[in-house]
């Protein structure tokens, strides 16, 4: 019977457990911010999904700004011609 205790493996397991607990807490916090229960149950709270959603929101904002600039340009060219 061997009583070898590997401190590095113990620390790695402990860190892994702490990361998992923090990840679960973050997901639960984000989940509770959505008031509608149906949306709350269907939402994906992984880092990848949140990053994708943020990218889509940023692209939509940029396209909206470009659309506004185009409308301003269109009106300016029609007014001065």
Phi and psi in degrees as a GROMACS rama.xvg file:
@    title "Ramachandran Plot"
@    xaxis  label "Phi"
@    yaxis  label "Psi"
@TYPE xy
-111.023  137.049  UNK-2
-113.515  46.4495  UNK-3
-79.9327  124.22  UNK-4
-112.677  115.983  UNK-5
-93.4779  106.291  UNK-6
-64.2031  -38.9632  UNK-7
-63.7742  -42.7847  UNK-8
-66.6801  -37.5324  UNK-9
-62.8581  -44.6618  UNK-10
-65.3204  -41.872  UNK-11
-62.3276  -41.4244  UNK-12
-64.1619  -40.8998  UNK-13
-65.2353  -44.2104  UNK-14
-63.4195  -42.464  UNK-15
-60.2911  -40.8063  UNK-16
-66.9551  -40.8764  UNK-17
-65.2272  -39.9876  UNK-18
-64.1193  -41.702  UNK-19
-63.9835  -40.4775  UNK-20
-65.2836  -43.3186  UNK-21
-65.3002  -39.307  UNK-22
-62.7453  -43.7436  UNK-23
-65.1201  -40.4644  UNK-24
-64.3941  -40.7103  UNK-25
-63.7198  -43.8012  UNK-26
-62.9552  -41.8916  UNK-27
-66.975  -39.8915  UNK-28
-62.4395  -46.8983  UNK-29
-63.8134  -36.0003  UNK-30
-65.0539  -39.3971  UNK-31
-75.9955  -12.6865  UNK-32
-76.2581  -15.7107  UNK-33
-89.8807  118.709  UNK-34
-71.5191  -33.4344  UNK-35
-81.4767  123.776  UNK-36
-66.9056  -35.2541  UNK-37
-64.0532  -46.6611  UNK-38
-65.0323  -36.6118  UNK-39
-61.6268  -38.2229  UNK-40
-76.4339  -27.2251  UNK-41
-91.1093  -16.6967  UNK-42
-70.8858  142.753  UNK-43
-102.129  121.32  UNK-44
-106.782  21.5054  UNK-45
-73.6622  160.774  UNK-46
-59.2805  -39.9727  UNK-47
-63.3365  -44.5945  UNK-48
-66.9443  -40.1417  UNK-49
-66.1835  -38.2955  UNK-50
-65.9042  -42.0719  UNK-51
-62.7482  -42.3931  UNK-52
-65.4632  -40.8759  UNK-53
-65.1691  -40.545  UNK-54
-63.3269  -43.9534  UNK-55
-62.7934  -41.2948  UNK-56
-64.1919  -41.18  UNK-57
-66.6438  -43.0454  UNK-58
-63.4922  -39.9832  UNK-59
-62.2175  -41.1421  UNK-60
-63.6613  -43.4014  UNK-61
-63.8753  -43.1156  UNK-62
-63.6075  -37.5236  UNK-63
-65.4013  -41.7502  UNK-64
-63.7457  -42.8426  UNK-65
-62.8611  -38.1958  UNK-66
-63.6968  -41.2113  UNK-67
-63.6711  -44.8298  UNK-68
-61.615  -37.5687  UNK-69
-65.2606  -42.6624  UNK-70
-63.059  -42.0325  UNK-71
-62.3058  -44.3914  UNK-72
-61.9358  -43.15  UNK-73
-61.6951  -46.0991  UNK-74
-66.2712  -37.6403  UNK-75
-66.3182  -39.8435  UNK-76
-71.2783  -34.1749  UNK-77
-72.221  -32.6295  UNK-78
-74.0387  -39.1342  UNK-79
-94.7337  1.95415  UNK-80
